[in-house]
């Protein structure tokens, strides 16, 4: 087991190095730039109450506060503004390992750690100044302390779990559903322990204190988002297609795999969840639940409740089903399910044991190969169009110097506005006029558009340079 822990440490350090390099090299993306320009420059009270320049769910409060802190202390470089996400990566790696460390086999510890960490879409956000990384890291911390609480029944562990869940919510409001799921599981567990609804509520003082504090903190920012109808990102086609389907698609990171891979992934998800329900039901009936069983049962129950709550929110309030990066936090909860099944199989007879180990090695190897295909230090999957912003501005600077102009007017489509204005502000590009989100409606000195844009560009313009990574081009 000692060597397994060393391998996990080595893998963790390599992954942290990878996200660190990306945090240093990647151009600042649309949403990062938007948060910097229209939220992080406001006061502390304006940020936490969502009274920023633009009232938007883009203001991930904890992330925005860290951006403000690092901007004022270490500067406005990409790496400085993303440091909180690297810290979040450390937290995620640590608590993911702590959750897995009681597995029966050293092989399963290593493969489980790989399965939990080699999602390229998840790793994107540990390199970016967004709240998703912080929320997922704090969720894993919350889950770990909640599992410890269920075993040791110490209020201190429950308090740690709830505090971490609160930090997760402050990083991404979608994690309200995670806290709700944990609280429901807690109350059900208390009821099964004391067989009394009244006593189970009397034993929940910490829960009520947490809800009161979070209610006070979240009332104003949530009120603003509801008032201005800013809960508008998501889908309306169903929980499986929008939430589960979008996470599967995100995991594949726009790689050109055959459709059979997507079908097989859907089948694997259904089979693993069904297998967990069967095994958990038998173990609960026989009262033979061990620590690793508890991890899987709580993770799966939290996942089920999160999806159920989202369905109810959609049916009652009309809010969309969470998807893509908004739903990314459900991915680690799900991944603990097949990892647990492999571990459960290892406790059976010899044939079952080796089947479980072989299956875990196969899945970990497949994820490793997929991860190596997706590795890059150029772009983030969601904002690939921002991959070449820094490079384009350098070329534009060269053009500006050779043209001898005092000011440069750059025509763009709205997607590029935050990133370009971020660099204009932080790199003090006084020669560049501020770009807008209005689109190309007049003549400009230069134009920066996507290769697919056939409508925005006036005729008779010369291409200065193309940027294959971003799928864009600079013209004059």
C-alpha positions in Angstrom: 0.0 0.0 0.0 3.0 2.3 0.6 4.0 2.2 -3.1 0.4 2.9 -4.1 0.4 6.0 -2.0 3.7 7.1 -3.5 2.2 6.6 -7.0 -0.9 8.6 -6.1 1.4 11.4 -4.8 3.4 11.4 -8.0 0.3 11.5 -10.2 -1.1 14.3 -8.1 2.1 16.4 -8.4 2.2 15.8 -12.2 -1.4 16.9 -12.6 -0.8 19.9 -10.4 2.2 20.8 -12.5 0.0 20.5 -15.6 -2.7 22.7 -14.3 0.0 25.2 -13.1 1.6 25.4 -16.5 -1.8 26.0 -18.1 -2.7 28.7 -15.5 0.5 30.5 -16.6 0.2 30.1 -20.3 -3.5 30.1 -21.3 -5.0 33.3 -22.6 -7.6 34.7 -20.2 -11.0 33.4 -21.2 -14.3 35.2 -21.8 -15.9 34.4 -18.4 -12.7 35.0 -16.5 -12.3 38.4 -18.2 -15.9 39.3 -17.6 -15.5 38.6 -13.9 -12.4 40.6 -13.7 -13.7 43.6 -15.6 -17.3 43.7 -14.3 -17.1 42.3 -10.8 -13.6 42.1 -9.2 -13.1 45.9 -9.5 -16.1 46.6 -7.3 -16.0 46.8 -3.5 -16.2 43.8 -1.1 -19.8 44.5 -0.2 -20.8 45.0 -3.8 -19.3 41.6 -4.7 -20.8 39.6 -1.9 -24.2 41.2 -2.4 -24.1 40.9 -6.2 -24.4 44.6 -6.7 -21.6 44.6 -9.3 -21.5 46.5 -12.6 -23.2 43.6 -14.3 -25.6 41.5 -12.2 -24.8 38.1 -13.4 -24.3 34.5 -12.3 -20.8 35.0 -13.7 -19.9 36.5 -10.4 -18.8 33.5 -8.5 -18.4 35.3 -5.2 -15.5 33.5 -3.6 -13.6 33.4 -6.8 -14.2 37.0 -7.5 -13.0 38.0 -4.0 -9.8 36.0 -4.6 -9.3 37.7 -8.0 -9.7 41.1 -6.2 -7.2 40.0 -3.5 -4.5 38.7 -5.9 -5.0 41.7 -8.3 -4.3 44.0 -5.4 -1.3 42.0 -4.0 0.4 40.0 -6.6 -0.7 41.7 -9.8 -3.0 41.1 -12.7 -1.1 38.4 -14.6 -3.1 35.3 -15.6 -1.2 33.1 -13.1 -1.8 35.5 -10.2 -5.5 35.8 -10.9 -5.8 32.0 -11.2 -3.9 31.0 -8.0 -7.1 30.2 -6.0 -8.0 27.5 -8.6 -4.5 25.8 -8.1 -5.1 25.8 -4.4 -8.5 24.2 -5.1 -6.7 21.6 -7.2 -4.6 20.7 -4.2 -7.7 20.4 -2.0 -9.4 18.2 -4.5 -6.4 15.9 -4.9 -6.0 15.6 -1.1 -9.6 14.9 -0.2 -10.2 12.7 -3.2 -7.2 10.6 -1.9 -8.5 10.6 1.7 -11.9 9.3 0.5 -10.2 6.4 -1.5 -7.4 5.5 0.9 -9.4 2.8 2.8 -9.7 0.6 -0.4 -8.8 -3.0 -0.1 -6.2 -3.2 -2.8 -3.3 -0.9 -3.6 -4.1 -1.4 -7.3 -7.6 -0.2 -6.8 -6.3 2.8 -4.8 -4.2 3.9 -7.8 -6.8 3.1 -10.5 -9.5 4.8 -8.4 -7.3 7.9 -8.0 -6.7 8.0 -11.7 -10.4 7.6 -12.5 -11.3 10.5 -10.1 -8.6 12.8 -11.6 -8.1 12.2 -15.3 -11.2 14.0 -16.5 -9.7 16.7 -19.0 -12.8 18.9 -18.7 -12.6 18.9 -14.9 -8.9 19.7 -15.1 -9.6 22.7 -17.3 -11.2 24.6 -14.4 -8.3 24.0 -12.0 -6.3 26.2 -14.5 -8.9 29.0 -14.7 -10.1 31.8 -12.5 -13.7 30.4 -12.2 -15.6 29.4 -9.1 -16.2 25.8 -10.4 -12.8 24.6 -9.2 -13.3 26.0 -5.8 -16.8 24.7 -5.5 -15.8 21.1 -6.5 -12.8 21.1 -4.1 -14.9 22.3 -1.2 -17.6 19.8 -2.1 -15.0 16.9 -1.9 -13.9 18.3 1.5 -17.5 18.5 2.7 -18.2 14.9 1.5 -15.1 13.6 3.3 -15.9 15.2 6.6 -19.6 14.1 6.3 -18.4 10.5 5.8 -16.1 10.8 8.9 -19.1 12.3 10.9 -21.3 9.3 10.0 -18.7 7.0 11.4 -17.5 8.9 14.4 -20.7 10.9 15.2 -18.8 14.0 16.3 -20.4 17.4 15.8 -17.0 18.9 14.9 -16.9 16.8 11.7 -20.4 17.8 10.8 -19.5 21.4 11.3 -16.5 21.1 9.0 -18.6 19.4 6.4 -21.3 22.1 6.4 -18.7 25.0 6.5 -17.0 23.5 3.4 -20.4 23.1 1.7 -21.1 26.8 2.4 -17.8 27.8 0.8 -18.8 25.6 -2.2 -22.0 27.5 -2.6 -20.2 30.8 -2.4 -18.1 29.6 -5.3 -21.0 28.3 -7.4 -24.7 28.8 -6.4 -25.6 25.5 -8.1 -24.0 23.7 -5.0 -27.0 24.8 -3.0 -28.4 21.5 -4.3 -25.4 19.6 -2.9 -26.0 21.1 0.6 -29.7 20.3 0.4 -28.8 16.7 -0.5 -26.3 16.4 2.4 -28.9 17.8 4.9 -31.6 15.4 3.7 -29.2 12.5 4.0 -28.2 13.7 7.5 -31.9 13.9 8.7 -32.7 10.5 7.3 -29.6 9.0 9.0 -30.6 10.7 12.3 -34.2 9.3 12.0 -32.9 5.7 11.3 -30.7 6.1 14.4 -33.2 7.5 16.9 -36.5 6.4 15.3 -37.9 9.8 16.2 -38.6 12.7 14.0 -38.6 15.1 17.0 -35.3 13.8 18.3 -33.7 13.9 14.9 -34.5 17.6 14.6 -33.4 18.3 18.1 -30.0 16.8 17.2 -29.7 19.2 14.3 -28.6 22.5 16.0 -25.5 22.8 13.8 -27.7 22.3 10.7 -30.1 25.1 11.7 -27.3 27.5 12.6 -25.7 26.8 9.2 -28.9 27.4 7.3 -29.5 30.7 9.2 -26.0 32.0 8.4 -26.2 30.9 4.8 -29.6 32.4 4.5 -28.3 35.8 5.7 -25.3 35.7 3.4 -27.1 34.4 0.2 -30.4 36.3 0.5 -29.3 39.4 -1.3 -27.2 37.9 -4.2 -29.8 35.3 -4.9 -32.6 37.9 -4.7 -30.8 39.9 -7.3 -30.3 37.0 -9.7 -34.0 36.0 -9.3 -35.2 39.6 -9.8 -33.2 40.1 -13.0 -33.9 36.5 -14.2 -30.3 35.5 -14.4 -30.8 31.8 -13.7 -31.0 31.2 -17.5 -28.1 28.9 -18.3 -29.1 25.3 -18.9 -31.4 23.1 -20.9 -35.1 22.2 -21.2 -34.9 18.8 -22.8 -34.7 16.7 -19.7 -32.3 15.8 -16.9 -30.7 12.9 -18.7 -30.1 14.7 -22.0 -29.1 18.1 -20.6 -27.4 17.3 -17.3 -26.0 13.8 -17.7 -25.6 14.0 -21.4 -23.7 17.3 -21.3 -21.3 15.9 -18.8 -20.6 12.9 -21.0 -20.1 15.2 -24.0 -17.8 17.5 -21.9 -15.7 14.6 -20.7 -15.0 13.6 -24.4 -13.5 17.1 -24.8 -14.7 17.5 -28.5 -12.5 14.5 -29.5 -13.7 12.8 -32.7 -14.7 9.4 -31.3 -17.3 7.1 -32.9 -20.9 7.3 -31.6 -20.4 3.8 -30.1 -18.2 5.4 -27.4 -21.0 7.7 -26.3 -23.5 4.9 -26.3 -21.1 2.7 -24.3 -20.6 5.4 -21.7 -24.3 5.8 -21.2 -24.7 2.1 -20.8 -21.8 2.0 -18.3 -23.3 4.8 -16.2 -26.7 3.0 -16.0 -25.0 -0.4 -15.3 -22.8 1.0 -12.5 -25.7 2.9 -10.8 -27.9 -0.2 -11.1 -25.1 -2.4 -9.7 -24.6 0.0 -6.7 -28.3 0.0 -5.9 -28.4 -3.8 -5.9 -25.3 -4.3 -3.8 -26.2 -1.5 -1.4 -29.7 -2.8 -0.9 -28.3 -6.3 0.0 -25.7 -4.9 2.4 -28.2 -2.5 4.0 -30.7 -5.4 4.5 -28.0 -7.6 6.0 -26.6 -4.6 8.0 -23.1 -5.3 6.7 -22.2 -1.8 5.6 -18.5 -1.0 5.8 -16.7 2.3 5.3 -16.2 2.0 1.5 -19.9 1.1 1.2 -20.8 4.2 3.1 -18.8 6.3 0.6 -20.6 4.9 -2.4 -24.1 5.0 -0.8 -23.7 8.7 0.4 -22.2 9.8 -3.0 -24.9 8.0 -5.0 -27.7 9.3 -2.7 -26.3 12.9 -2.9 -26.1 12.5 -6.7 -29.7 11.2 -6.9 -31.0 14.0 -4.6 -29.2 16.7 -6.5 -30.8 15.6 -9.8 -34.2 15.2 -8.1 -34.0 18.7 -6.6 -33.1 20.1 -10.0 -36.1 18.3 -11.6 -38.4 19.8 -8.9 -36.8 23.3 -9.5 -37.5 23.0 -13.2 -41.1 21.8 -12.7 -42.0 24.3 -9.9 -40.0 27.4 -10.8 -39.3 26.8 -14.5 -35.5 27.0 -14.0 -33.4 25.1 -16.6 -31.7 21.8 -16.0 -28.1 22.4 -15.0 -25.6 21.4 -17.6 -22.0 21.5 -18.7 -19.8 23.5 -16.3 -22.7 24.4 -14.0 -23.3 20.6 -13.5 -19.6 19.6 -13.4 -19.7 19.0 -9.6 -21.9 15.9 -10.1 -19.1 14.2 -12.0 -16.8 13.3 -9.0 -19.9 12.1 -7.1 -20.7 9.7 -9.9 -17.1 8.6 -10.5 -17.0 7.3 -6.9 -19.8 4.8 -7.9 -17.8 2.6 -10.4 -14.7 3.0 -8.3 -16.6 1.6 -5.3 -18.0 -1.3 -7.4 -14.5 -2.3 -8.4 -13.5 -2.3 -4.7 -16.6 -4.2 -3.7 -15.8 -6.9 -6.3 -12.4 -7.3 -4.8 -13.9 -8.5 -1.5 -15.6 -11.4 -3.3 -14.2 -14.7 -4.5 -11.1 -14.9 -6.6 -12.8 -14.7 -10.0 -14.8 -11.6 -8.9 -11.8 -10.0 -7.3 -9.7 -10.3 -10.4 -12.6 -9.1 -12.6 -13.0 -6.0 -10.5 -9.3 -5.2 -10.6 -9.1 -5.9 -14.4 -12.1 -3.7 -15.0 -10.6 -0.8 -12.9 -7.3 -1.1 -14.8 -9.2 -1.0 -18.1 -11.2 2.1 -17.2 -8.2 3.9 -15.7 -6.1 3.0 -18.8 -8.8 4.2 -21.2 -9.1 7.5 -19.3 -5.3 7.9 -19.3 -5.2 7.5 -23.1 -8.1 9.9 -23.5 -6.5 12.4 -21.2 -3.2 12.4 -23.1 -5.1 13.0 -26.3 -6.7 16.1 -24.7 -3.7 17.5 -23.0 -2.7 21.0 -24.2 -1.4 24.3 -22.9 -3.2 26.4 -25.5 -6.9 26.4 -24.8 -9.8 25.5 -22.5 -12.5 23.4 -24.1 -15.5 25.7 -23.4 -13.6 28.9 -24.5 -11.4 27.6 -27.3 -12.2 30.7 -29.3 -10.1 32.7 -26.7 -7.0 30.5 -27.3 -5.1 33.1 -29.4 -6.2 36.5 -27.8 -2.7 37.3 -26.4 -1.1 36.2 -29.7 -3.5 38.3 -31.8 -2.9 41.4 -29.6 0.9 41.0 -30.1 0.4 40.9 -33.9 -2.0 43.9 -33.6 0.7 45.8 -31.7 3.2 45.2 -34.4 0.7 46.4 -37.0 -0.1 49.5 -34.9 3.6 50.4 -34.7 4.3 49.9 -38.4 1.1 51.9 -39.4 2.1 54.9 -37.2 -1.4 55.4 -35.9 -2.2 57.2 -32.6 -5.3 55.0 -31.9 -6.4 51.7 -33.3 -10.1 50.7 -33.7 -10.7 47.0 -33.7 -13.9 45.5 -34.9 -15.0 42.2 -33.2 -18.0 40.0 -32.5 -19.2 40.0 -29.0 -17.5 36.8 -27.9 -14.1 38.4 -27.9 -15.0 41.6 -26.0 -14.1 40.6 -22.4 -10.8 39.0 -23.2 -9.5 41.8 -25.4 -10.6 44.5 -22.9 -9.0 42.5 -20.1 -5.6 42.7 -21.8 -6.2 46.3 -22.9 -6.8 47.2 -19.2 -4.1 45.0 -17.5 -1.4 45.6 -20.1 -2.2 49.2 -20.5 -2.7 49.1 -24.2 -3.6 52.8 -24.5 -3.3 52.8 -28.2 -6.2 50.4 -28.5 -9.7 51.8 -28.3 -12.1 49.9 -26.0 -13.9 47.2 -27.9 -17.6 46.6 -27.5 -20.2 43.8 -27.6 -22.2 45.5 -30.3 -20.7 43.6 -33.2 -19.3 45.1 -36.4 -21.5 47.9 -37.5 -19.1 50.4 -39.1 -15.6 50.7 -40.5 -12.6 49.8 -38.3 -8.9 49.8 -38.7 -8.6 46.1 -38.0 -11.0 43.2 -37.6 -10.8 40.1 -35.4 -13.5 37.4 -36.2 -14.0 33.7 -36.2 -13.2 31.7 -39.4 -16.9 30.7 -39.5 -18.2 34.3 -39.5 -19.4 35.0 -43.0 -21.7 38.0 -42.2 -19.8 40.4 -40.0 -16.9 41.3 -42.2 -17.1 44.0 -44.8 -15.7 43.0 -48.2 -12.2 43.6 -49.6 -10.3 43.1 -46.3 -6.9 41.5 -46.2 -6.1 38.6 -43.8 -3.0 39.5 -41.7 -2.9 36.2 -39.9 -5.0 33.2 -39.1 -5.1 31.5 -35.7 -5.9 27.8 -36.1 -6.0 27.1 -32.3 -8.9 29.6 -31.8 -10.4 29.3 -35.3 -10.1 33.0 -35.9 -8.3 35.6 -38.0 -7.0 39.2 -37.9 -7.8 41.4 -40.9 -7.3 44.9 -42.1 
